[in-house]
Amino acid sequence: MYRRDQVVTIVNSVIGKIQSPQGISFDVVNKELNSLKDAIETMRTELQAAQPNAIQKTHIPTATDELDAVVETTEKATGSIMDSCEAIMGEIQGSDPELVQKIEAHIVSIYEACTFQDITGQRIKKVVTALKTIDQKVSHMLQTLGERFAHLRDEDQGDAAKEKPSLLNGPALPNQGGVSQDDIDRLLAEFDS
């Protein structure tokens, strides 16, 4: 793809040659104009291939929802782990002091390991913020291009509609219905019976 500065250079070259008092041949001007046309066509093709509308309306929202679900799920799991550790601590009180001390040391290790949730949550939130920034930039680009590239938005919707859900997409998000973790746990419990 031609960069903006390359397109500006080509346009300035054409303007400079047209304004030049020297006798510039039609072939030179024609070559420069064809270079400009090629640059515009390349940009149009690359924009179409990038499917900006699908990025904005499908891919980024899906990615941010999935990442938010990861943060929420790890947060709940961490809370459950910590609650279980507290329950164990309560249960062992009054037991053999040496055993209590060993178990408490292991529980402290579990608490320390649970800091992963806070760290991963912070990192994922940074990624979500970056994705939202990209979404804003794509939206701004589409607005800037205006109706000249409206056909790209229409073609994007057709391509996005063709995508079929896959089992490889992972678990359903809470607002998508799907099978819950509780349903899976109940099914697995039936095998144990």
C-alpha positions in Angstrom: 0.0 0.0 0.0 1.2 3.5 -0.7 1.8 5.6 2.3 0.2 9.0 2.5 3.5 10.8 1.9 4.1 8.7 -1.2 0.7 9.7 -2.7 1.5 13.4 -1.8 4.9 13.1 -3.5 3.2 11.7 -6.7 0.6 14.4 -6.7 3.2 17.1 -6.1 5.3 15.7 -8.9 2.4 15.9 -11.3 1.6 19.4 -10.3 5.2 20.5 -10.5 5.6 19.0 -14.0 2.3 20.6 -15.2 3.3 24.0 -13.9 6.9 23.7 -15.1 7.7 26.1 -18.0 9.7 23.3 -19.7 8.0 21.2 -22.3 7.0 18.1 -20.4 5.8 15.4 -22.6 2.3 13.9 -22.3 3.9 10.5 -21.6 5.5 11.8 -18.4 2.3 13.4 -17.1 0.4 10.3 -18.1 2.9 8.1 -16.2 2.6 10.2 -13.0 -1.2 10.2 -13.2 -1.2 6.4 -13.7 1.0 6.1 -10.6 -1.5 8.1 -8.7 -4.4 6.0 -10.0 -2.5 2.8 -9.0 -1.9 4.2 -5.5 -5.6 5.0 -5.0 -6.6 1.5 -6.4 -4.2 -0.2 -4.0 -5.6 1.8 -1.1 -9.1 0.9 -2.1 -8.2 -2.8 -2.4 -6.4 -2.9 0.9 -9.3 -1.1 2.7 -11.7 -3.6 1.2 -9.6 -6.6 2.3 -9.3 -5.1 5.8 -13.1 -5.2 6.1 -13.2 -2.2 8.4 -16.9 -2.5 9.1 -16.5 -6.2 10.2 -13.6 -5.2 12.5 -15.7 -2.4 14.1 -19.0 -4.2 14.4 -18.0 -7.8 15.0 -14.4 -8.6 15.8 -13.6 -5.9 18.3 -16.8 -6.1 20.3 -16.5 -9.9 20.4 -12.9 -9.7 21.5 -13.6 -7.2 24.3 -16.6 -9.3 25.5 -14.5 -12.4 25.6 -11.7 -10.7 27.5 -14.2 -9.2 30.0 -15.6 -12.7 30.5 -12.0 -14.0 31.2 -11.5 -11.3 33.8 -14.9 -12.0 35.4 -14.4 -15.8 35.5 -10.9 -15.6 36.9 -12.1 -13.1 39.5 -14.9 -15.5 40.6 -12.5 -18.5 40.7 -10.0 -16.6 42.8 -12.7 -15.6 45.2 -13.8 -19.2 45.5 -10.3 -20.4 46.1 -9.8 -17.7 48.8 -13.1 -18.6 50.5 -12.2 -22.3 50.5 -8.8 -21.4 52.1 -10.5 -19.4 54.8 -12.9 -22.3 55.5 -9.9 -24.7 55.8 -8.3 -22.3 58.2 -11.4 -22.2 60.3 -11.7 -26.0 60.3 -8.1 -26.7 61.4 -8.2 -24.4 64.4 -7.7 -26.4 67.6 -5.9 -29.2 65.8 -2.3 -30.3 66.3 -0.3 -27.0 66.3 2.4 -28.4 64.1 -0.1 -29.6 61.5 -1.9 -26.2 61.7 1.3 -24.4 61.0 2.1 -26.5 58.0 -1.4 -26.1 56.5 -1.3 -22.4 57.2 2.0 -22.1 55.3 0.4 -23.9 52.3 -2.7 -21.6 52.5 -0.4 -18.5 52.5 1.2 -19.9 49.4 -2.2 -20.3 47.8 -3.1 -16.7 48.7 0.1 -15.5 47.1 -0.5 -17.5 44.0 -3.9 -16.0 43.7 -2.4 -12.6 42.8 -2.3 -13.9 39.2 -5.9 -12.8 38.9 -5.1 -9.2 39.7 -2.1 -9.1 37.4 -3.9 -10.8 34.5 -7.0 -8.6 35.0 -4.9 -5.5 34.7 -3.2 -6.7 31.6 -6.4 -7.8 29.9 -8.0 -4.4 30.7 -5.1 -2.8 28.9 -5.7 -5.0 25.9 -9.4 -4.1 26.0 -8.5 -0.4 26.1 -6.2 -0.8 23.1 -9.0 -2.6 21.2 -11.4 0.1 22.0 -8.9 2.7 20.7 -8.5 0.7 17.5 -12.3 0.6 17.2 -12.4 4.4 17.5 -9.7 4.8 14.9 -11.5 2.5 12.5 -14.8 4.4 13.1 -13.0 7.7 12.5 -11.4 6.3 9.3 -14.9 5.2 8.0 -16.4 8.6 8.8 -13.5 10.4 7.1 -13.8 8.3 3.9 -17.5 9.0 3.9 -19.7 7.8 1.1 -16.9 7.3 -1.4 -16.2 4.0 0.2 -19.7 3.2 1.4 -19.6 0.0 -0.7 -16.9 -1.3 1.5 -19.2 -1.2 4.5 -22.0 -3.0 2.5 -19.5 -5.8 1.3 -18.2 -6.2 4.9 -21.7 -7.0 6.2 -22.1 -9.7 3.6 -18.8 -11.3 4.5 -19.5 -11.1 8.3 -22.9 -12.7 7.8 -21.3 -15.6 6.0 -19.1 -16.5 9.0 -20.5 -19.5 10.8 -20.2 -20.1 14.5 -17.7 -22.7 15.3 -17.1 -25.1 18.2 -13.6 -23.6 18.3 -15.0 -20.3 19.5 -14.9 -21.5 23.1 -17.5 -21.2 25.8 -20.5 -19.0 25.2 -20.5 -15.6 26.9 -23.1 -15.1 29.7 -25.5 -13.1 27.6 -25.4 -15.6 24.7 -27.3 -18.4 26.3 -25.3 -21.5 25.5 -24.3 -24.2 28.0 -23.3 -22.9 31.4 -20.4 -24.3 33.5 -23.1 -25.4 36.0 -24.7 -27.5 33.3 -21.3 -29.1 32.4 -20.6 -29.8 36.1 -24.0 -31.5 36.6 -23.4 -33.7 33.5 -20.0 -34.7 34.8 -21.4 -35.4 38.2 -23.8 -37.9 36.6 -20.9 -39.9 35.4 -19.6 -40.1 39.0 -22.9 -41.5 40.3 
